Amino acid sequence: MTAVRSFTKDQIERYKADGYWSDIIVADVCDNNAAQYPDKEAIVDSKTRLTWAQVKHLTDRIAGNLLELKIRR
């Protein structure tokens, strides 16, 4: 099993200042890209090709199902 890595406040601030980290979360990136590039491919592997609009639709469905199951943050 992988150990959980904790970062100090100083490390977090340095990574943000250096541009490695931001406060943008993956869901925001997905939403923004789905709005700007709905028909562009977002995920491609040997069996599947998904556009940003499809990724957003699927992730929204997953989020909705988790809420129905009473699974929260």
VEXMIKE-866846 format. One record per atom (N, C-alpha, C): x, y, z; residue in three letters; atom name. Coordinates in steps of 0.2 Angstrom, whole numbers. Example, Ala and Ser with C-alpha at 12.3 -4.5 7.8 and 13.67 -1.06 7.14 Angstrom:
<rs>
66 -28 39 ALA N
62 -22 39 ALA CA
66 -16 39 ALA C
64 -11 35 SER N
68 -5 36 SER CA
64 0 39 SER C
</rs>
This chain:
<rs>
4 -6 0 MET N
0 0 0 MET CA
4 6 0 MET C
2 11 -3 THR N
6 18 -4 THR CA
5 22 2 THR C
10 25 5 ALA N
10 29 10 ALA CA
7 36 8 ALA C
3 39 13 VAL N
0 46 11 VAL CA
6 51 13 VAL C
7 55 8 ARG N
12 61 9 ARG CA
8 67 11 ARG C
11 70 16 SER N
8 76 19 SER CA
13 82 17 SER C
11 88 16 PHE N
15 93 14 PHE CA
14 99 19 PHE C
20 102 21 THR N
20 107 26 THR CA
17 114 22 THR C
14 118 26 LYS N
12 124 24 LYS CA
17 128 19 LYS C
23 128 22 ASP N
28 131 18 ASP CA
29 128 11 ASP C
29 121 11 GLN N
30 118 4 GLN CA
24 120 0 GLN C
18 120 2 ILE N
12 121 -2 ILE CA
13 128 -5 ILE C
15 133 -1 GLU N
15 140 -3 GLU CA
21 140 -8 GLU C
26 137 -7 ARG N
32 137 -12 ARG CA
30 134 -19 ARG C
26 128 -19 TYR N
24 125 -25 TYR CA
19 130 -29 TYR C
15 133 -25 LYS N
10 138 -28 LYS CA
14 144 -31 LYS C
18 147 -27 ALA N
22 152 -30 ALA CA
26 151 -36 ALA C
29 144 -36 ASP N
33 142 -42 ASP CA
29 140 -48 ASP C
22 140 -47 GLY N
17 138 -52 GLY CA
16 131 -53 GLY C
19 127 -49 TYR N
17 120 -49 TYR CA
10 118 -47 TYR C
8 121 -42 TRP N
1 120 -40 TRP CA
-3 126 -40 TRP C
-10 125 -41 SER N
-15 130 -40 SER CA
-21 128 -36 SER C
-26 132 -36 ASP N
-32 131 -32 ASP CA
-37 128 -37 ASP C
-35 127 -43 ILE N
-40 124 -48 ILE CA
-40 116 -47 ILE C
-47 114 -47 ILE N
-47 107 -46 ILE CA
-49 103 -52 ILE C
-48 97 -53 VAL N
-49 93 -59 VAL CA
-56 94 -62 VAL C
-61 95 -57 ALA N
-68 96 -60 ALA CA
-69 102 -63 ALA C
-65 107 -61 ASP N
-66 114 -64 ASP CA
-62 114 -71 ASP C
-57 110 -72 VAL N
-54 109 -78 VAL CA
-58 106 -83 VAL C
-62 100 -81 CYS N
-66 97 -85 CYS CA
-72 101 -87 CYS C
-75 105 -82 ASP N
-81 109 -84 ASP CA
-79 115 -89 ASP C
-73 118 -88 ASN N
-70 123 -92 ASN CA
-69 120 -99 ASN C
-66 115 -100 ASN N
-64 112 -106 ASN CA
-70 109 -110 ASN C
-75 107 -106 ALA N
-82 105 -109 ALA CA
-85 111 -112 ALA C
-85 116 -109 ALA N
-88 122 -112 ALA CA
-84 125 -118 ALA C
-78 125 -117 GLN N
-74 128 -123 GLN CA
-73 123 -129 GLN C
-72 117 -127 TYR N
-70 112 -132 TYR CA
-74 106 -132 TYR C
-81 106 -132 PRO N
-85 101 -131 PRO CA
-84 95 -136 PRO C
-82 96 -142 ASP N
-81 90 -147 ASP CA
-74 88 -148 ASP C
-69 91 -144 LYS N
-62 89 -144 LYS CA
-61 83 -140 LYS C
-57 78 -142 GLU N
-55 72 -138 GLU CA
-52 74 -131 GLU C
-54 71 -126 ALA N
-51 72 -119 ALA CA
-47 66 -117 ALA C
-50 60 -119 ILE N
-47 54 -116 ILE CA
-47 49 -122 ILE C
-41 46 -123 VAL N
-41 41 -129 VAL CA
-37 35 -126 VAL C
-39 29 -127 ASP N
-35 24 -126 ASP CA
-36 19 -132 ASP C
-34 12 -131 SER N
-35 8 -137 SER CA
-42 6 -138 SER C
-46 7 -133 LYS N
-53 5 -134 LYS CA
-58 10 -134 LYS C
-56 16 -132 THR N
-61 21 -130 THR CA
-59 28 -133 THR C
-63 32 -135 ARG N
-62 39 -137 ARG CA
-68 43 -134 ARG C
-66 48 -129 LEU N
-71 52 -126 LEU CA
-70 60 -127 LEU C
-75 63 -129 THR N
-74 71 -130 THR CA
-75 74 -123 THR C
-73 80 -122 TRP N
-74 84 -116 TRP CA
-81 84 -114 TRP C
-86 84 -119 ALA N
-93 84 -117 ALA CA
-95 78 -114 ALA C
-93 72 -117 GLN N
-94 66 -114 GLN CA
-91 64 -107 GLN C
-85 67 -106 VAL N
-82 66 -100 VAL CA
-86 70 -95 VAL C
-88 76 -96 LYS N
-92 80 -91 LYS CA
-99 76 -90 LYS C
-102 74 -95 HIS N
-108 70 -94 HIS CA
-107 64 -89 HIS C
-102 60 -90 LEU N
-101 54 -86 LEU CA
-99 56 -79 LEU C
-94 61 -78 THR N
-92 63 -72 THR CA
-98 66 -68 THR C
-103 70 -71 ASP N
-109 73 -68 ASP CA
-113 67 -66 ASP C
-114 62 -70 ARG N
-118 56 -68 ARG CA
-115 53 -62 ARG C
-108 52 -62 ILE N
-105 48 -56 ILE CA
-106 53 -50 ILE C
-105 59 -50 ALA N
-106 63 -44 ALA CA
-114 63 -42 ALA C
-118 63 -46 GLY N
-125 63 -45 GLY CA
-127 56 -41 GLY C
-124 51 -44 ASN N
-125 44 -41 ASN CA
-122 44 -34 ASN C
-116 47 -33 LEU N
-113 47 -26 LEU CA
-118 51 -21 LEU C
-121 56 -23 LEU N
-125 60 -19 LEU CA
-131 56 -17 LEU C
-134 53 -22 GLU N
-140 48 -21 GLU CA
-138 43 -15 GLU C
-132 41 -15 LEU N
-130 36 -10 LEU CA
-128 39 -4 LEU C
-129 46 -3 LYS N
-127 49 3 LYS CA
-120 50 4 LYS C
-116 49 -1 ILE N
-109 50 0 ILE CA
-107 57 -2 ILE C
-104 60 3 ARG N
-102 67 3 ARG CA
-95 68 3 ARG C
-92 74 3 ARG N
-85 75 4 ARG CA
-82 72 10 ARG C
</rs>
